[in-house]
Amino acid sequence: MKVTPLHDRVLVLRIEEEEKTSGGIIIPDTAKEKPQEGKVIAVGSGMLDEDGKRISPDVKKGDRVLFGKYAGNEITIDGVEHIIMREEDILAIVK
């Protein structure tokens, strides 16, 4: 299935964290928090300003981004969990 976000929406795939700490302790699934870092899979065309001109998004496909803990809506595409969120929910681009 192919999903194309509309307007200023961005489709993000979470990047899973390591299951071990630096000290070698294994973290069980029940104790892990969902990661707040992901990879941009698809980007919408951008918002329209008051004059009707399109404002292009700052993020692009392939960017690694940081986002808020409760940002966006979780959706499942081909059995893989993704998040669709507004561009304004993205906090930073990781380089």
N, CA, C and O atoms as a CHARMM CRD file, in Angstrom:
* protein
*
  380
    1    1 MET  N      0.84400  -1.17300   0.00000 PROA 1      0.00000
    2    1 MET  CA     0.00000   0.00000   0.00000 PROA 1      0.00000
    3    1 MET  C      0.89300   1.24000   0.00000 PROA 1      0.00000
    4    1 MET  O      1.90800   1.28500   0.69500 PROA 1      0.00000
    5    2 LYS  N      0.50900   2.23100  -0.77600 PROA 2      0.00000
    6    2 LYS  CA     1.26000   3.48500  -0.83800 PROA 2      0.00000
    7    2 LYS  C      0.43000   4.58000  -0.18700 PROA 2      0.00000
    8    2 LYS  O     -0.75400   4.73100  -0.48800 PROA 2      0.00000
    9    3 VAL  N      1.05200   5.34300   0.70300 PROA 3      0.00000
   10    3 VAL  CA     0.38500   6.42000   1.41700 PROA 3      0.00000
   11    3 VAL  C      1.09700   7.72600   1.08700 PROA 3      0.00000
   12    3 VAL  O      2.31800   7.81900   1.21200 PROA 3      0.00000
   13    4 THR  N      0.34100   8.72700   0.67000 PROA 4      0.00000
   14    4 THR  CA     0.88700  10.05000   0.38600 PROA 4      0.00000
   15    4 THR  C      0.23900  11.05000   1.33900 PROA 4      0.00000
   16    4 THR  O     -0.97000  11.27100   1.26700 PROA 4      0.00000
   17    5 PRO  N      1.02000  11.65700   2.23100 PROA 5      0.00000
   18    5 PRO  CA     0.46500  12.64500   3.16000 PROA 5      0.00000
   19    5 PRO  C     -0.04000  13.88500   2.41900 PROA 5      0.00000
   20    5 PRO  O      0.47900  14.23900   1.36000 PROA 5      0.00000
   21    6 LEU  N     -1.04200  14.52900   2.97800 PROA 6      0.00000
   22    6 LEU  CA    -1.59700  15.74600   2.38900 PROA 6      0.00000
   23    6 LEU  C     -1.07000  16.97900   3.12400 PROA 6      0.00000
   24    6 LEU  O     -0.72400  16.91800   4.30400 PROA 6      0.00000
   25    7 HSD  N     -1.01800  18.08400   2.41000 PROA 7      0.00000
   26    7 HSD  CA    -0.64900  19.40200   2.93900 PROA 7      0.00000
   27    7 HSD  C      0.66200  19.36800   3.72200 PROA 7      0.00000
   28    7 HSD  O      1.70900  19.05300   3.15600 PROA 7      0.00000
   29    8 ASP  N      0.61700  19.69000   5.03200 PROA 8      0.00000
   30    8 ASP  CA     1.84800  19.76800   5.82400 PROA 8      0.00000
   31    8 ASP  C      2.07900  18.50900   6.65700 PROA 8      0.00000
   32    8 ASP  O      2.80100  18.55000   7.65300 PROA 8      0.00000
   33    9 ARG  N      1.47800  17.40400   6.26300 PROA 9      0.00000
   34    9 ARG  CA     1.63700  16.15000   7.00400 PROA 9      0.00000
   35    9 ARG  C      2.89700  15.40900   6.55800 PROA 9      0.00000
   36    9 ARG  O      3.34600  15.54600   5.42000 PROA 9      0.00000
   37   10 VAL  N      3.45600  14.62000   7.48100 PROA 10     0.00000
   38   10 VAL  CA     4.68200  13.86400   7.23700 PROA 10     0.00000
   39   10 VAL  C      4.46900  12.43700   7.74700 PROA 10     0.00000
   40   10 VAL  O      3.92300  12.24200   8.83300 PROA 10     0.00000
   41   11 LEU  N      4.89600  11.44200   6.96800 PROA 11     0.00000
   42   11 LEU  CA     4.81600  10.04300   7.36000 PROA 11     0.00000
   43   11 LEU  C      6.18800   9.62400   7.88400 PROA 11     0.00000
   44   11 LEU  O      7.18800   9.74000   7.17600 PROA 11     0.00000
   45   12 VAL  N      6.23600   9.13300   9.13300 PROA 12     0.00000
   46   12 VAL  CA     7.50100   8.81500   9.79900 PROA 12     0.00000
   47   12 VAL  C      7.48700   7.36700  10.27400 PROA 12     0.00000
   48   12 VAL  O      6.48200   6.88200  10.79400 PROA 12     0.00000
   49   13 LEU  N      8.61800   6.67900  10.09000 PROA 13     0.00000
   50   13 LEU  CA     8.82800   5.33800  10.61200 PROA 13     0.00000
   51   13 LEU  C      9.73500   5.45800  11.82300 PROA 13     0.00000
   52   13 LEU  O     10.84000   5.98900  11.72200 PROA 13     0.00000
   53   14 ARG  N      9.27300   4.96400  12.98000 PROA 14     0.00000
   54   14 ARG  CA    10.08200   5.03900  14.20300 PROA 14     0.00000
   55   14 ARG  C     11.36800   4.23900  14.03900 PROA 14     0.00000
   56   14 ARG  O     11.37500   3.17200  13.42500 PROA 14     0.00000
   57   15 ILE  N     12.45100   4.76600  14.59500 PROA 15     0.00000
   58   15 ILE  CA    13.72500   4.04800  14.63500 PROA 15     0.00000
   59   15 ILE  C     13.81800   3.42200  16.01500 PROA 15     0.00000
   60   15 ILE  O     13.83200   4.12600  17.02400 PROA 15     0.00000
   61   16 GLU  N     13.88200   2.10000  16.05700 PROA 16     0.00000
   62   16 GLU  CA    13.90000   1.37500  17.32100 PROA 16     0.00000
   63   16 GLU  C     15.20600   1.58500  18.06500 PROA 16     0.00000
   64   16 GLU  O     16.27700   1.65600  17.46100 PROA 16     0.00000
   65   17 GLU  N     15.10500   1.68300  19.39600 PROA 17     0.00000
   66   17 GLU  CA    16.27900   1.83400  20.24400 PROA 17     0.00000
   67   17 GLU  C     16.90200   0.47500  20.51300 PROA 17     0.00000
   68   17 GLU  O     16.28000  -0.56400  20.28800 PROA 17     0.00000
   69   18 GLU  N     18.13200   0.49500  20.99600 PROA 18     0.00000
   70   18 GLU  CA    18.82100  -0.74000  21.35300 PROA 18     0.00000
   71   18 GLU  C     18.12400  -1.39300  22.53800 PROA 18     0.00000
   72   18 GLU  O     17.52800  -0.71100  23.37100 PROA 18     0.00000
   73   19 GLU  N     18.20100  -2.72200  22.60700 PROA 19     0.00000
   74   19 GLU  CA    17.57100  -3.44700  23.70000 PROA 19     0.00000
   75   19 GLU  C     18.50800  -3.63600  24.88700 PROA 19     0.00000
   76   19 GLU  O     18.10300  -4.19800  25.90400 PROA 19     0.00000
   77   20 LYS  N     19.74800  -3.17900  24.77600 PROA 20     0.00000
   78   20 LYS  CA    20.71400  -3.27900  25.86400 PROA 20     0.00000
   79   20 LYS  C     21.20300  -1.88800  26.23900 PROA 20     0.00000
   80   20 LYS  O     21.31200  -1.00600  25.38800 PROA 20     0.00000
   81   21 THR  N     21.49400  -1.70400  27.51100 PROA 21     0.00000
   82   21 THR  CA    22.11000  -0.45300  27.94500 PROA 21     0.00000
   83   21 THR  C     23.60800  -0.55100  27.72000 PROA 21     0.00000
   84   21 THR  O     24.11000  -1.61800  27.36500 PROA 21     0.00000
   85   22 SER  N     24.32000   0.53100  27.91900 PROA 22     0.00000
   86   22 SER  CA    25.76900   0.51500  27.73300 PROA 22     0.00000
   87   22 SER  C     26.44900  -0.40200  28.74700 PROA 22     0.00000
   88   22 SER  O     27.55700  -0.87700  28.49900 PROA 22     0.00000
   89   23 GLY  N     25.79900  -0.65800  29.89000 PROA 23     0.00000
   90   23 GLY  CA    26.34500  -1.55500  30.90400 PROA 23     0.00000
   91   23 GLY  C     26.02100  -3.01900  30.64600 PROA 23     0.00000
   92   23 GLY  O     26.45100  -3.89000  31.40300 PROA 23     0.00000
   93   24 GLY  N     25.26400  -3.30200  29.58400 PROA 24     0.00000
   94   24 GLY  CA    24.95000  -4.67500  29.21900 PROA 24     0.00000
   95   24 GLY  C     23.63500  -5.19400  29.76900 PROA 24     0.00000
   96   24 GLY  O     23.33200  -6.37800  29.61700 PROA 24     0.00000
   97   25 ILE  N     22.84500  -4.33900  30.40300 PROA 25     0.00000
   98   25 ILE  CA    21.55200  -4.76300  30.94300 PROA 25     0.00000
   99   25 ILE  C     20.53400  -4.79700  29.80800 PROA 25     0.00000
  100   25 ILE  O     20.41300  -3.84200  29.04200 PROA 25     0.00000
  101   26 ILE  N     19.80400  -5.90700  29.71000 PROA 26     0.00000
  102   26 ILE  CA    18.78300  -6.05000  28.66800 PROA 26     0.00000
  103   26 ILE  C     17.48100  -5.44600  29.17900 PROA 26     0.00000
  104   26 ILE  O     17.03300  -5.75800  30.28300 PROA 26     0.00000
  105   27 ILE  N     16.87800  -4.58300  28.37000 PROA 27     0.00000
  106   27 ILE  CA    15.64000  -3.90200  28.74700 PROA 27     0.00000
  107   27 ILE  C     14.45900  -4.68900  28.17300 PROA 27     0.00000
  108   27 ILE  O     14.39700  -4.88200  26.95900 PROA 27     0.00000
  109   28 PRO  N     13.52000  -5.14900  29.00900 PROA 28     0.00000
  110   28 PRO  CA    12.36100  -5.87900  28.48800 PROA 28     0.00000
  111   28 PRO  C     11.41100  -4.94600  27.73900 PROA 28     0.00000
  112   28 PRO  O     11.40200  -3.73700  27.97000 PROA 28     0.00000
  113   29 ASP  N     10.61100  -5.52400  26.84000 PROA 29     0.00000
  114   29 ASP  CA     9.68200  -4.73200  26.02700 PROA 29     0.00000
  115   29 ASP  C      8.72000  -3.91300  26.87600 PROA 29     0.00000
  116   29 ASP  O      8.36400  -2.79700  26.49700 PROA 29     0.00000
  117   30 THR  N      8.29500  -4.44100  28.00900 PROA 30     0.00000
  118   30 THR  CA     7.32500  -3.73400  28.84400 PROA 30     0.00000
  119   30 THR  C      7.90800  -2.49000  29.49900 PROA 30     0.00000
  120   30 THR  O      7.16100  -1.58700  29.87400 PROA 30     0.00000
  121   31 ALA  N      9.23100  -2.42600  29.64500 PROA 31     0.00000
  122   31 ALA  CA     9.87100  -1.28000  30.30000 PROA 31     0.00000
  123   31 ALA  C     10.35300  -0.22900  29.31300 PROA 31     0.00000
  124   31 ALA  O     10.74500   0.86600  29.71600 PROA 31     0.00000
  125   32 LYS  N     10.32800  -0.55400  28.01600 PROA 32     0.00000
  126   32 LYS  CA    10.83600   0.37900  27.01200 PROA 32     0.00000
  127   32 LYS  C      9.80300   1.45600  26.69200 PROA 32     0.00000
  128   32 LYS  O      8.60000   1.19900  26.64700 PROA 32     0.00000
  129   33 GLU  N     10.30200   2.65200  26.47400 PROA 33     0.00000
  130   33 GLU  CA     9.44900   3.72100  25.96600 PROA 33     0.00000
  131   33 GLU  C      9.53300   3.71000  24.46000 PROA 33     0.00000
  132   33 GLU  O     10.52600   3.25600  23.89100 PROA 33     0.00000
  133   34 LYS  N      8.49600   4.20700  23.80900 PROA 34     0.00000
  134   34 LYS  CA     8.54300   4.29100  22.35700 PROA 34     0.00000
  135   34 LYS  C      9.57500   5.33700  21.96700 PROA 34     0.00000
  136   34 LYS  O      9.64400   6.40100  22.58200 PROA 34     0.00000
  137   35 PRO  N     10.37900   5.04400  20.94800 PROA 35     0.00000
  138   35 PRO  CA    11.39900   6.01700  20.54100 PROA 35     0.00000
  139   35 PRO  C     10.76700   7.28400  19.98400 PROA 35     0.00000
  140   35 PRO  O      9.68000   7.25900  19.40700 PROA 35     0.00000
  141   36 GLN  N     11.46700   8.38100  20.17000 PROA 36     0.00000
  142   36 GLN  CA    11.00400   9.67000  19.68400 PROA 36     0.00000
  143   36 GLN  C     11.86600  10.13500  18.52800 PROA 36     0.00000
  144   36 GLN  O     12.01100  11.33400  18.28600 PROA 36     0.00000
  145   37 GLU  N     12.43300   9.17900  17.82200 PROA 37     0.00000
  146   37 GLU  CA    13.25800   9.46000  16.65700 PROA 37     0.00000
  147   37 GLU  C     12.75800   8.58300  15.52400 PROA 37     0.00000
  148   37 GLU  O     12.37000   7.43500  15.73600 PROA 37     0.00000
  149   38 GLY  N     12.77200   9.13500  14.31600 PROA 38     0.00000
  150   38 GLY  CA    12.28800   8.35900  13.18900 PROA 38     0.00000
  151   38 GLY  C     12.86900   8.83100  11.87400 PROA 38     0.00000
  152   38 GLY  O     13.60800   9.81200  11.80300 PROA 38     0.00000
  153   39 LYS  N     12.50500   8.09100  10.82900 PROA 39     0.00000
  154   39 LYS  CA    12.95200   8.40300   9.47200 PROA 39     0.00000
  155   39 LYS  C     11.73100   8.83200   8.66600 PROA 39     0.00000
  156   39 LYS  O     10.69100   8.17400   8.70300 PROA 39     0.00000
  157   40 VAL  N     11.86200   9.93200   7.94400 PROA 40     0.00000
  158   40 VAL  CA    10.76700  10.44100   7.12300 PROA 40     0.00000
  159   40 VAL  C     10.61000   9.53800   5.89800 PROA 40     0.00000
  160   40 VAL  O     11.55400   9.34700   5.13200 PROA 40     0.00000
  161   41 ILE  N      9.41900   8.99100   5.72400 PROA 41     0.00000
  162   41 ILE  CA     9.11700   8.09100   4.61400 PROA 41     0.00000
  163   41 ILE  C      8.46600   8.85500   3.45900 PROA 41     0.00000
  164   41 ILE  O      8.76300   8.59200   2.29400 PROA 41     0.00000
  165   42 ALA  N      7.58000   9.79900   3.78200 PROA 42     0.00000
  166   42 ALA  CA     6.89500  10.59300   2.74500 PROA 42     0.00000
  167   42 ALA  C      6.52200  11.95000   3.32900 PROA 42     0.00000
  168   42 ALA  O      6.30200  12.08100   4.53300 PROA 42     0.00000
  169   43 VAL  N      6.45300  12.95900   2.46000 PROA 43     0.00000
  170   43 VAL  CA     6.14400  14.32900   2.86800 PROA 43     0.00000
  171   43 VAL  C      5.04300  14.87600   1.97400 PROA 43     0.00000
  172   43 VAL  O      5.03400  14.63700   0.76600 PROA 43     0.00000
  173   44 GLY  N      4.10800  15.61700   2.58300 PROA 44     0.00000
  174   44 GLY  CA     3.05500  16.26200   1.81700 PROA 44     0.00000
  175   44 GLY  C      3.59400  17.43700   1.01700 PROA 44     0.00000
  176   44 GLY  O      4.77600  17.77000   1.10500 PROA 44     0.00000
  177   45 SER  N      2.73000  18.05700   0.24400 PROA 45     0.00000
  178   45 SER  CA     3.15300  19.14000  -0.65000 PROA 45     0.00000
  179   45 SER  C      3.35200  20.47700   0.04700 PROA 45     0.00000
  180   45 SER  O      3.93800  21.38900  -0.53600 PROA 45     0.00000
  181   46 GLY  N      2.87600  20.61500   1.28100 PROA 46     0.00000
  182   46 GLY  CA     3.05100  21.86000   2.02700 PROA 46     0.00000
  183   46 GLY  C      1.74200  22.60400   2.18800 PROA 46     0.00000
  184   46 GLY  O      0.75200  22.29400   1.52400 PROA 46     0.00000
  185   47 MET  N      1.74100  23.57800   3.06600 PROA 47     0.00000
  186   47 MET  CA     0.54800  24.38700   3.34200 PROA 47     0.00000
  187   47 MET  C      0.44000  25.53700   2.35800 PROA 47     0.00000
  188   47 MET  O      1.41300  25.90400   1.69900 PROA 47     0.00000
  189   48 LEU  N     -0.75700  26.09800   2.26800 PROA 48     0.00000
  190   48 LEU  CA    -0.98700  27.30000   1.47300 PROA 48     0.00000
  191   48 LEU  C     -0.99200  28.50200   2.40900 PROA 48     0.00000
  192   48 LEU  O     -1.58600  28.44900   3.48600 PROA 48     0.00000
  193   49 ASP  N     -0.32700  29.59300   2.00100 PROA 49     0.00000
  194   49 ASP  CA    -0.36900  30.79400   2.82600 PROA 49     0.00000
  195   49 ASP  C     -1.63300  31.58600   2.49200 PROA 49     0.00000
  196   49 ASP  O     -2.46900  31.12000   1.71700 PROA 49     0.00000
  197   50 GLU  N     -1.77500  32.75700   3.06200 PROA 50     0.00000
  198   50 GLU  CA    -2.98400  33.56500   2.87700 PROA 50     0.00000
  199   50 GLU  C     -3.19500  34.00300   1.42700 PROA 50     0.00000
  200   50 GLU  O     -4.32600  34.24700   1.00900 PROA 50     0.00000
  201   51 ASP  N     -2.09500  34.10100   0.65600 PROA 51     0.00000
  202   51 ASP  CA    -2.18200  34.51600  -0.74000 PROA 51     0.00000
  203   51 ASP  C     -2.38100  33.34500  -1.69000 PROA 51     0.00000
  204   51 ASP  O     -2.47800  33.54100  -2.90200 PROA 51     0.00000
  205   52 GLY  N     -2.44100  32.12500  -1.15300 PROA 52     0.00000
  206   52 GLY  CA    -2.62600  30.95100  -1.98800 PROA 52     0.00000
  207   52 GLY  C     -1.33300  30.35200  -2.51500 PROA 52     0.00000
  208   52 GLY  O     -1.36200  29.44100  -3.34300 PROA 52     0.00000
  209   53 LYS  N     -0.19200  30.85900  -2.03800 PROA 53     0.00000
  210   53 LYS  CA     1.09900  30.31100  -2.46400 PROA 53     0.00000
  211   53 LYS  C      1.46100  29.12900  -1.57200 PROA 53     0.00000
  212   53 LYS  O      1.22700  29.16300  -0.36400 PROA 53     0.00000
  213   54 ARG  N      2.02700  28.09600  -2.16200 PROA 54     0.00000
  214   54 ARG  CA     2.40400  26.89500  -1.42300 PROA 54     0.00000
  215   54 ARG  C      3.71400  27.12000  -0.67400 PROA 54     0.00000
  216   54 ARG  O      4.69300  27.59300  -1.25000 PROA 54     0.00000
  217   55 ILE  N      3.72400  26.77800   0.61500 PROA 55     0.00000
  218   55 ILE  CA     4.92400  26.86400   1.44700 PROA 55     0.00000
  219   55 ILE  C      5.49300  25.45200   1.52400 PROA 55     0.00000
  220   55 ILE  O      4.87700  24.55900   2.10600 PROA 55     0.00000
  221   56 SER  N      6.67000  25.25300   0.93400 PROA 56     0.00000
  222   56 SER  CA     7.23900  23.90300   0.89100 PROA 56     0.00000
  223   56 SER  C      7.74200  23.48700   2.27700 PROA 56     0.00000
  224   56 SER  O      8.21000  24.33000   3.04200 PROA 56     0.00000
  225   57 PRO  N      7.65000  22.19400   2.60400 PROA 57     0.00000
  226   57 PRO  CA     8.08900  21.70900   3.91600 PROA 57     0.00000
  227   57 PRO  C      9.60800  21.80000   4.08900 PROA 57     0.00000
  228   57 PRO  O     10.35600  21.78400   3.11100 PROA 57     0.00000
  229   58 ASP  N     10.05300  21.89600   5.34800 PROA 58     0.00000
  230   58 ASP  CA    11.48400  21.95100   5.65300 PROA 58     0.00000
  231   58 ASP  C     12.12300  20.56700   5.65600 PROA 58     0.00000
  232   58 ASP  O     13.32600  20.44000   5.42700 PROA 58     0.00000
  233   59 VAL  N     11.32500  19.52400   5.91300 PROA 59     0.00000
  234   59 VAL  CA    11.87100  18.16100   5.93500 PROA 59     0.00000
  235   59 VAL  C     11.67300  17.51100   4.56700 PROA 59     0.00000
  236   59 VAL  O     10.81500  17.91900   3.78400 PROA 59     0.00000
  237   60 LYS  N     12.49500  16.48000   4.29800 PROA 60     0.00000
  238   60 LYS  CA    12.35500  15.75700   3.03600 PROA 60     0.00000
  239   60 LYS  C     12.46900  14.26700   3.30200 PROA 60     0.00000
  240   60 LYS  O     12.89000  13.85100   4.38100 PROA 60     0.00000
  241   61 LYS  N     12.10000  13.48400   2.33800 PROA 61     0.00000
  242   61 LYS  CA    12.14800  12.03200   2.45000 PROA 61     0.00000
  243   61 LYS  C     13.57000  11.59600   2.78200 PROA 61     0.00000
  244   61 LYS  O     14.52700  12.05200   2.15600 PROA 61     0.00000
  245   62 GLY  N     13.70800  10.70300   3.78000 PROA 62     0.00000
  246   62 GLY  CA    15.01400  10.19100   4.17400 PROA 62     0.00000
  247   62 GLY  C     15.62500  10.88900   5.37500 PROA 62     0.00000
  248   62 GLY  O     16.58200  10.37200   5.95000 PROA 62     0.00000
  249   63 ASP  N     15.10200  12.06000   5.78100 PROA 63     0.00000
  250   63 ASP  CA    15.62800  12.77300   6.95200 PROA 63     0.00000
  251   63 ASP  C     15.36000  11.97900   8.23000 PROA 63     0.00000
  252   63 ASP  O     14.32000  11.33400   8.36400 PROA 63     0.00000
  253   64 ARG  N     16.31900  12.03400   9.17700 PROA 64     0.00000
  254   64 ARG  CA    16.09500  11.50400  10.52500 PROA 64     0.00000
  255   64 ARG  C     15.60800  12.66700  11.36000 PROA 64     0.00000
  256   64 ARG  O     16.22500  13.73200  11.36700 PROA 64     0.00000
  257   65 VAL  N     14.50000  12.47000  12.06900 PROA 65     0.00000
  258   65 VAL  CA    13.88300  13.56100  12.81300 PROA 65     0.00000
  259   65 VAL  C     13.59800  13.15500  14.25200 PROA 65     0.00000
  260   65 VAL  O     13.47000  11.97300  14.57100 PROA 65     0.00000
  261   66 LEU  N     13.50100  14.16400  15.11000 PROA 66     0.00000
  262   66 LEU  CA    13.05700  14.00600  16.48900 PROA 66     0.00000
  263   66 LEU  C     11.67100  14.62100  16.59700 PROA 66     0.00000
  264   66 LEU  O     11.40000  15.67000  16.01200 PROA 66     0.00000
  265   67 PHE  N     10.79500  13.96300  17.34900 PROA 67     0.00000
  266   67 PHE  CA     9.43200  14.47500  17.50200 PROA 67     0.00000
  267   67 PHE  C      8.96900  14.26600  18.93200 PROA 67     0.00000
  268   67 PHE  O      9.58000  13.50500  19.68300 PROA 67     0.00000
  269   68 GLY  N      7.89900  14.93300  19.30700 PROA 68     0.00000
  270   68 GLY  CA     7.36100  14.84600  20.66200 PROA 68     0.00000
  271   68 GLY  C      6.78700  13.47200  20.97300 PROA 68     0.00000
  272   68 GLY  O      6.41600  12.71700  20.07500 PROA 68     0.00000
  273   69 LYS  N      6.72400  13.16600  22.25000 PROA 69     0.00000
  274   69 LYS  CA     6.27600  11.85900  22.72300 PROA 69     0.00000
  275   69 LYS  C      4.85900  11.52100  22.24200 PROA 69     0.00000
  276   69 LYS  O      4.59100  10.37200  21.89300 PROA 69     0.00000
  277   70 TYR  N      3.97400  12.47700  22.21900 PROA 70     0.00000
  278   70 TYR  CA     2.57700  12.21700  21.85600 PROA 70     0.00000
  279   70 TYR  C      2.21600  12.80600  20.49500 PROA 70     0.00000
  280   70 TYR  O      1.04100  13.06000  20.22900 PROA 70     0.00000
  281   71 ALA  N      3.19100  13.02400  19.64100 PROA 71     0.00000
  282   71 ALA  CA     2.95700  13.64400  18.33500 PROA 71     0.00000
  283   71 ALA  C      2.30100  12.66700  17.37400 PROA 71     0.00000
  284   71 ALA  O      2.61400  11.47700  17.37900 PROA 71     0.00000
  285   72 GLY  N      1.40300  13.16400  16.56100 PROA 72     0.00000
  286   72 GLY  CA     0.84700  12.41500  15.44900 PROA 72     0.00000
  287   72 GLY  C     -0.09800  11.29000  15.80400 PROA 72     0.00000
  288   72 GLY  O     -0.45300  11.08400  16.96400 PROA 72     0.00000
  289   73 ASN  N     -0.49600  10.56400  14.76400 PROA 73     0.00000
  290   73 ASN  CA    -1.38600   9.41700  14.87700 PROA 73     0.00000
  291   73 ASN  C     -0.68400   8.18500  14.34600 PROA 73     0.00000
  292   73 ASN  O     -0.06400   8.22300  13.28400 PROA 73     0.00000
  293   74 GLU  N     -0.78200   7.09000  15.08800 PROA 74     0.00000
  294   74 GLU  CA    -0.14600   5.85300  14.65600 PROA 74     0.00000
  295   74 GLU  C     -1.03600   5.15400  13.64200 PROA 74     0.00000
  296   74 GLU  O     -2.24400   5.02900  13.84400 PROA 74     0.00000
  297   75 ILE  N     -0.43000   4.69800  12.55000 PROA 75     0.00000
  298   75 ILE  CA    -1.13500   3.92400  11.53200 PROA 75     0.00000
  299   75 ILE  C     -0.27000   2.72100  11.17000 PROA 75     0.00000
  300   75 ILE  O      0.94700   2.74000  11.35400 PROA 75     0.00000
  301   76 THR  N     -0.91600   1.67200  10.65100 PROA 76     0.00000
  302   76 THR  CA    -0.19400   0.47700  10.23700 PROA 76     0.00000
  303   76 THR  C     -0.27000   0.36500   8.72600 PROA 76     0.00000
  304   76 THR  O     -1.35600   0.36500   8.14600 PROA 76     0.00000
  305   77 ILE  N      0.89500   0.27000   8.09100 PROA 77     0.00000
  306   77 ILE  CA     0.98500   0.13300   6.63700 PROA 77     0.00000
  307   77 ILE  C      1.72800  -1.15800   6.35400 PROA 77     0.00000
  308   77 ILE  O      2.89100  -1.30100   6.73100 PROA 77     0.00000
  309   78 ASP  N      1.07300  -2.09300   5.69700 PROA 78     0.00000
  310   78 ASP  CA     1.67300  -3.39200   5.36100 PROA 78     0.00000
  311   78 ASP  C      2.27900  -4.06500   6.59200 PROA 78     0.00000
  312   78 ASP  O      3.35800  -4.65000   6.50700 PROA 78     0.00000
  313   79 GLY  N      1.59700  -3.98600   7.72900 PROA 79     0.00000
  314   79 GLY  CA     2.03600  -4.64300   8.94600 PROA 79     0.00000
  315   79 GLY  C      3.11300  -3.90900   9.73200 PROA 79     0.00000
  316   79 GLY  O      3.57200  -4.41600  10.75500 PROA 79     0.00000
  317   80 VAL  N      3.52900  -2.72300   9.27800 PROA 80     0.00000
  318   80 VAL  CA     4.56700  -1.93700   9.95200 PROA 80     0.00000
  319   80 VAL  C      3.93100  -0.66700  10.51100 PROA 80     0.00000
  320   80 VAL  O      3.18700   0.02700   9.81700 PROA 80     0.00000
  321   81 GLU  N      4.23600  -0.37400  11.77900 PROA 81     0.00000
  322   81 GLU  CA     3.65100   0.79400  12.43100 PROA 81     0.00000
  323   81 GLU  C      4.38500   2.07500  12.04100 PROA 81     0.00000
  324   81 GLU  O      5.60700   2.15900  12.16400 PROA 81     0.00000
  325   82 HSD  N      3.64200   3.06000  11.57600 PROA 82     0.00000
  326   82 HSD  CA     4.17300   4.37300  11.19400 PROA 82     0.00000
  327   82 HSD  C      3.41800   5.43700  11.98500 PROA 82     0.00000
  328   82 HSD  O      2.42400   5.15100  12.65300 PROA 82     0.00000
  329   83 ILE  N      3.90900   6.66300  11.89500 PROA 83     0.00000
  330   83 ILE  CA     3.22400   7.80900  12.49500 PROA 83     0.00000
  331   83 ILE  C      3.01300   8.84000  11.40700 PROA 83     0.00000
  332   83 ILE  O      3.92200   9.14400  10.63500 PROA 83     0.00000
  333   84 ILE  N      1.80100   9.37600  11.35300 PROA 84     0.00000
  334   84 ILE  CA     1.54200  10.49500  10.44600 PROA 84     0.00000
  335   84 ILE  C      1.29300  11.71700  11.32500 PROA 84     0.00000
  336   84 ILE  O      0.42900  11.70100  12.20200 PROA 84     0.00000
  337   85 MET  N      2.06600  12.78200  11.07600 PROA 85     0.00000
  338   85 MET  CA     2.00800  13.96100  11.93600 PROA 85     0.00000
  339   85 MET  C      2.14400  15.23100  11.10600 PROA 85     0.00000
  340   85 MET  O      2.55000  15.19400   9.94400 PROA 85     0.00000
  341   86 ARG  N      1.80100  16.33600  11.71600 PROA 86     0.00000
  342   86 ARG  CA     2.01900  17.62900  11.07300 PROA 86     0.00000
  343   86 ARG  C      3.50600  17.96700  11.14800 PROA 86     0.00000
  344   86 ARG  O      4.21000  17.53500  12.06100 PROA 86     0.00000
  345   87 GLU  N      3.96000  18.73300  10.18900 PROA 87     0.00000
  346   87 GLU  CA     5.37300  19.13100  10.17700 PROA 87     0.00000
  347   87 GLU  C      5.73300  19.90600  11.44300 PROA 87     0.00000
  348   87 GLU  O      6.86000  19.80100  11.92700 PROA 87     0.00000
  349   88 GLU  N      4.80200  20.67400  11.98100 PROA 88     0.00000
  350   88 GLU  CA     5.08000  21.47100  13.17600 PROA 88     0.00000
  351   88 GLU  C      5.31600  20.60300  14.42300 PROA 88     0.00000
  352   88 GLU  O      5.84300  21.09900  15.41900 PROA 88     0.00000
  353   89 ASP  N      4.93200  19.30600  14.38300 PROA 89     0.00000
  354   89 ASP  CA     5.19800  18.38900  15.49500 PROA 89     0.00000
  355   89 ASP  C      6.63300  17.88200  15.50600 PROA 89     0.00000
  356   89 ASP  O      7.07900  17.30000  16.49500 PROA 89     0.00000
  357   90 ILE  N      7.35700  18.09900  14.41400 PROA 90     0.00000
  358   90 ILE  CA     8.75400  17.67600  14.33100 PROA 90     0.00000
  359   90 ILE  C      9.60800  18.72800  15.03100 PROA 90     0.00000
  360   90 ILE  O      9.51300  19.92000  14.73800 PROA 90     0.00000
  361   91 LEU  N     10.44400  18.26600  15.96300 PROA 91     0.00000
  362   91 LEU  CA    11.24900  19.17600  16.76800 PROA 91     0.00000
  363   91 LEU  C     12.58300  19.51500  16.13100 PROA 91     0.00000
  364   91 LEU  O     13.06200  20.64400  16.24700 PROA 91     0.00000
  365   92 ALA  N     13.19800  18.52500  15.44500 PROA 92     0.00000
  366   92 ALA  CA    14.53500  18.75000  14.89200 PROA 92     0.00000
  367   92 ALA  C     14.85400  17.72300  13.82800 PROA 92     0.00000
  368   92 ALA  O     14.25500  16.64800  13.78800 PROA 92     0.00000
  369   93 ILE  N     15.81300  18.06200  12.95500 PROA 93     0.00000
  370   93 ILE  CA    16.35800  17.13000  11.97800 PROA 93     0.00000
  371   93 ILE  C     17.72100  16.71000  12.49400 PROA 93     0.00000
  372   93 ILE  O     18.54700  17.55700  12.83500 PROA 93     0.00000
  373   94 VAL  N     17.96500  15.39000  12.55400 PROA 94     0.00000
  374   94 VAL  CA    19.23500  14.85900  13.05100 PROA 94     0.00000
  375   94 VAL  C     20.16400  14.67900  11.85500 PROA 94     0.00000
  376   94 VAL  O     19.80200  14.02300  10.87800 PROA 94     0.00000
  377   95 LYS  N     21.36200  15.26100  11.93200 PROA 95     0.00000
  378   95 LYS  CA    22.32300  15.15100  10.82500 PROA 95     0.00000
  379   95 LYS  C     23.44500  14.21400  11.18400 PROA 95     0.00000
  380   95 LYS  O     24.34900  13.99600  10.37800 PROA 95     0.00000
